[in-house]
Amino acid sequence: MKTASDAPGVRVGLVAARFNGSIVERLLEGARRFLLEHGVREEELLVVRVPGAWEIPPALDALAATGRVDALVALGVVIRGETPHFDYICNECAAGCARVTAQTAIPVGFGVLTCNDAAQAAARAGGKAGNKGEEAAEAALEMANLLGSLRS
């Protein structure tokens, strides 16, 4: 069975939110770096930008429908505020990403940070807690390989 390090020919779509953009860029860089280091070619990466986390699931769904991707990575940052808006956005983004995988059989690596403050987000975007964009890309690639081997 293939592992995440065996990725030639895997086409990956990355959906990155613009909201909290400086942190999302670090997640995107971590994801891209991981994918390129593990055999995904630059021309097999498709990066799509969306306004925020709410818009990530429909973009993932649209990318899946193109037939041009074998795996998807969702990247965004939602930071808790004073209202329940945080909960609504986080819950629906996560549920929407799961729905895309369930309906399309294309794996979605979930790299959407849901943090209490900007310091937590920064720590998870290349800081002391690692880079969750890289981890989401790794999960998506591993699942693409696993699902591909199960289909053959």
QUIZI-V7560 format. One record per pair of residues at least 24 apart in sequence whose C-alpha atoms are under 10 Angstrom apart, sorted by the first residue. I is the first residue (numbers start at 1). J is the second residue. Records with the same first field share a line. If there is no record, write none. Layout:
BEGIN
I: J / J
END
This chain:
BEGIN
1: 145 / 146 / 148 / 149 / 150
2: 141 / 142 / 143 / 144 / 145 / 146 / 148 / 149
3: 38 / 138 / 141 / 142 / 143 / 144 / 145 / 146
4: 34 / 35 / 38 / 39 / 137 / 138 / 139 / 140 / 141 / 142 / 143 / 144 / 145 / 146
5: 34 / 35 / 37 / 38 / 39 / 40 / 138 / 141 / 142 / 145
6: 38 / 39 / 40 / 141 / 142 / 145
7: 35 / 36 / 37 / 38 / 39 / 40 / 41 / 141 / 142 / 144 / 145
8: 36 / 38 / 39 / 40 / 41 / 44
9: 39 / 40 / 41 / 44 / 70
10: 35 / 39 / 40 / 41 / 44 / 45 / 68 / 69 / 70 / 71 / 141 / 144 / 145 / 148
11: 35 / 40 / 41 / 42 / 43 / 44 / 45 / 46 / 67 / 68 / 69 / 70 / 71 / 72 / 141 / 144
12: 40 / 41 / 42 / 43 / 44 / 45 / 46 / 47 / 63 / 68 / 69 / 70 / 71 / 72 / 73 / 107 / 108 / 137 / 140 / 141 / 144
13: 44 / 45 / 46 / 47 / 48 / 59 / 60 / 63 / 64 / 68 / 69 / 70 / 71 / 72 / 73 / 74 / 108 / 137
14: 45 / 46 / 47 / 48 / 49 / 56 / 59 / 60 / 63 / 69 / 71 / 72 / 73 / 74 / 75 / 108 / 109 / 133 / 137
15: 46 / 47 / 48 / 49 / 50 / 53 / 55 / 56 / 57 / 58 / 59 / 60 / 63 / 72 / 73 / 74 / 75 / 76 / 111
16: 47 / 48 / 49 / 50 / 51 / 52 / 53 / 55 / 56 / 59 / 73 / 74 / 75 / 76 / 77 / 111 / 112
17: 48 / 49 / 50 / 51 / 52 / 53 / 54 / 55 / 56 / 74 / 75 / 76 / 77 / 78 / 112
18: 49 / 50 / 51 / 52 / 53 / 75 / 76 / 77
19: 50 / 51 / 52 / 53 / 76 / 77 / 78
20: 51 / 52 / 53 / 76 / 77 / 78 / 79 / 118 / 121
21: 51 / 52 / 76 / 77
22: 77 / 122 / 125
23: 75 / 76 / 77 / 113 / 118 / 121 / 122 / 123 / 124 / 125 / 126
24: 75 / 76 / 77 / 111 / 112 / 113 / 121 / 122 / 125 / 133
25: 75 / 76 / 125 / 133
26: 75 / 122 / 124 / 125 / 126 / 127 / 131 / 132 / 133 / 134
27: 74 / 75 / 76 / 77 / 111 / 112 / 113 / 121 / 122 / 124 / 125 / 126 / 130 / 131 / 132 / 133 / 134 / 135 / 136 / 137
28: 73 / 74 / 75 / 76 / 111 / 125 / 131 / 132 / 133 / 134 / 137
29: 125 / 126 / 131 / 133 / 134
30: 125 / 126 / 130 / 131 / 132 / 133 / 134 / 135 / 136 / 137
31: 73 / 74 / 75 / 109 / 111 / 131 / 132 / 133 / 134 / 135 / 136 / 137 / 138
32: 133 / 134 / 137
33: 133 / 134 / 137
34: 133 / 134 / 135 / 136 / 137 / 138 / 141
35: 134 / 137 / 138 / 140 / 141
38: 138 / 141
40: 141
44: 68 / 69 / 70
45: 69 / 71 / 72
46: 72
47: 72 / 73
48: 74
49: 75
50: 75 / 76
51: 76
52: 76 / 77 / 78 / 89 / 93
53: 77 / 78 / 89 / 90 / 92 / 93 / 94 / 112 / 113
54: 78 / 88 / 89 / 90 / 91 / 92 / 93 / 94 / 96
55: 89 / 92 / 93 / 96
56: 92 / 93 / 94 / 96 / 97 / 112
57: 92 / 93 / 94 / 95 / 96 / 97 / 98 / 99 / 100 / 108
58: 93 / 96 / 97 / 100
59: 97 / 100
60: 96 / 97 / 100 / 101 / 106 / 108
61: 96 / 97 / 99 / 100 / 101 / 103 / 104 / 106
62: 100
64: 100 / 101 / 103 / 104 / 105 / 106 / 107 / 108
65: 104 / 106
67: 106
69: 106 / 107 / 144
70: 105 / 106 / 107 / 108 / 140 / 141 / 143 / 144 / 145 / 147 / 148
71: 101 / 105 / 106 / 107 / 108 / 109 / 137 / 139 / 140 / 141 / 142 / 143 / 144 / 145
72: 97 / 100 / 101 / 106 / 107 / 108 / 109 / 110 / 136 / 137 / 139 / 140 / 141 / 144
73: 97 / 107 / 108 / 109 / 110 / 111 / 112 / 133 / 134 / 135 / 136 / 137 / 138 / 139 / 140 / 141
74: 108 / 109 / 110 / 111 / 112 / 113 / 133 / 136 / 137 / 140
75: 109 / 110 / 111 / 112 / 113 / 132 / 133 / 136 / 137
76: 110 / 111 / 112 / 113 / 114 / 121 / 133
77: 111 / 112 / 113 / 114 / 115 / 118 / 121 / 122 / 125
78: 112 / 113 / 114 / 115 / 116 / 117 / 118 / 121
79: 113 / 114 / 115 / 116 / 117 / 118 / 119 / 120 / 121
80: 114 / 115 / 116 / 117 / 118
81: 115 / 116 / 117
86: 114 / 115 / 116
87: 114
89: 114
90: 114 / 115
105: 144 / 147
106: 140 / 143 / 144 / 147 / 148
107: 139 / 140 / 141 / 142 / 143 / 144 / 145 / 146 / 147
108: 136 / 137 / 139 / 140 / 141 / 143 / 144
109: 133 / 134 / 135 / 136 / 137 / 138 / 139 / 140 / 141 / 142 / 143 / 144
110: 135 / 136 / 137 / 139 / 140
111: 135 / 136 / 137 / 139
112: 136
END
